[in-house]
């Protein structure tokens, strides 16, 4: 995915006048769960893919790369055990005025804090 975007992956949004295509990603929300045996967190992360190509081919390809990279993967997070990285929503829209495709893809990241 990063190669297809020529490295244009931006946490918290892109700067103005960025080259297309690109991806911005955000933490949307965090939920904590604690009981007598463990401490868990669910983090909602959104990846927003952008393309100015008229056809859907580029944005659809980027979406497939994103899914291949993140769907049901186990990632390393310091101090936590990864329980799940699961895609739960995708929203494809086109900004008619700007002529830009935007694909918002949401993931739930479920983590369990490691006991020391």
NUSERO-54270 format. One line per field, with one value per residue (C-alpha): residue number from 1; z, x, y. Coordinates in Angstrom, 3 decimals. Layout:
% residues N
k <- (NUM; ...) .
z <- (Z; ...) .
x <- (X; ...) .
y <- (Y; ...) .
END
This chain:
% residues 116
k <- (1; 2; 3; 4; 5; 6; 7; 8; 9; 10; 11; 12; 13; 14; 15; 16; 17; 18; 19; 20; 21; 22; 23; 24; 25; 26; 27; 28; 29; 30; 31; 32; 33; 34; 35; 36; 37; 38; 39; 40; 41; 42; 43; 44; 45; 46; 47; 48; 49; 50; 51; 52; 53; 54; 55; 56; 57; 58; 59; 60; 61; 62; 63; 64; 65; 66; 67; 68; 69; 70; 71; 72; 73; 74; 75; 76; 77; 78; 79; 80; 81; 82; 83; 84; 85; 86; 87; 88; 89; 90; 91; 92; 93; 94; 95; 96; 97; 98; 99; 100; 101; 102; 103; 104; 105; 106; 107; 108; 109; 110; 111; 112; 113; 114; 115; 116) .
z <- (0.000; 0.996; -2.243; -4.335; -2.563; -3.072; 0.713; 1.061; 4.275; 6.767; 10.403; 11.365; 7.802; 4.849; 4.245; 1.613; -2.025; -1.448; -4.496; -5.254; -4.445; -0.680; 2.600; 5.873; 9.033; 12.356; 15.735; 15.902; 19.401; 22.208; 24.648; 27.763; 29.489; 32.792; 34.985; 37.643; 35.201; 32.343; 30.907; 27.293; 24.872; 21.597; 19.317; 16.227; 13.401; 10.104; 6.933; 4.293; 0.769; -1.824; -5.615; -8.277; -11.114; -12.891; -12.912; -9.828; -10.747; -8.651; -5.506; -5.743; -6.066; -3.041; -1.080; -1.974; -0.871; 2.425; 3.067; 2.205; 4.583; 7.612; 7.535; 10.449; 11.026; 14.294; 14.786; 17.418; 19.986; 22.900; 26.251; 24.685; 23.183; 19.902; 20.003; 16.745; 13.855; 12.073; 9.293; 10.073; 7.643; 4.332; 2.718; -0.850; -1.802; -4.596; -4.059; -7.279; -6.917; -6.405; -8.584; -5.850; -4.750; -1.017; 0.538; 4.334; 5.843; 9.563; 11.697; 15.292; 16.994; 20.110; 22.559; 25.957; 28.311; 29.231; 32.895; 34.371) .
x <- (0.000; 2.702; 4.578; 1.418; 0.998; 4.679; 4.961; 2.069; 0.473; -0.317; -1.343; -4.067; -4.607; -2.591; -1.131; -2.604; -1.671; -0.542; -0.031; -2.592; -3.173; -2.683; -3.942; -4.714; -5.373; -6.904; -7.785; -11.527; -12.252; -10.947; -12.884; -11.449; -12.719; -11.396; -12.384; -10.672; -8.468; -7.561; -7.520; -8.615; -8.867; -10.700; -9.380; -11.313; -8.968; -10.072; -8.003; -9.116; -7.879; -7.970; -7.718; -8.320; -8.587; -11.948; -12.364; -12.748; -9.759; -7.117; -9.231; -10.458; -6.871; -5.791; -8.707; -7.593; -4.019; -5.323; -7.385; -4.449; -2.192; -4.496; -7.453; -7.239; -3.563; -1.674; 0.429; 3.051; 2.075; 4.456; 2.957; -0.042; -1.063; -2.918; -6.241; -7.810; -7.473; -10.807; -12.358; -15.953; -16.991; -16.142; -17.676; -16.884; -17.843; -16.995; -16.619; -18.181; -16.839; -13.225; -13.457; -11.869; -12.761; -12.559; -12.760; -13.104; -12.290; -12.820; -11.076; -11.502; -8.202; -8.639; -5.717; -5.042; -2.596; 0.296; 0.723; 4.098) .
y <- (0.000; 2.464; 1.729; 2.267; 5.611; 6.542; 6.810; 9.260; 7.942; 10.691; 10.349; 12.856; 14.107; 15.370; 18.795; 21.070; 20.526; 16.935; 14.718; 12.006; 9.240; 9.316; 7.909; 9.681; 7.696; 8.617; 7.167; 7.805; 6.515; 4.341; 2.174; 0.586; -2.558; -3.749; -6.648; -8.735; -10.646; -8.336; -4.842; -4.478; -1.615; -1.301; 1.415; 2.487; 3.487; 5.013; 4.924; 7.444; 6.741; 9.540; 9.408; 12.037; 9.489; 9.614; 5.852; 3.676; 1.497; 3.304; 3.742; 0.132; -1.114; 0.935; -0.523; -4.056; -3.251; -1.867; -4.991; -7.272; -5.353; -5.030; -7.428; -9.882; -9.146; -9.390; -6.269; -5.525; -2.880; -2.252; -3.245; -5.000; -8.310; -7.892; -9.721; -8.597; -6.128; -6.305; -4.216; -3.350; -0.620; 0.988; 4.073; 5.108; 8.660; 11.072; 14.799; 16.040; 19.611; 18.493; 15.378; 13.250; 9.731; 9.067; 5.605; 5.624; 2.234; 1.595; -1.013; -2.176; -2.887; -5.013; -5.048; -6.584; -4.903; -7.167; -7.879; -7.142) .
END
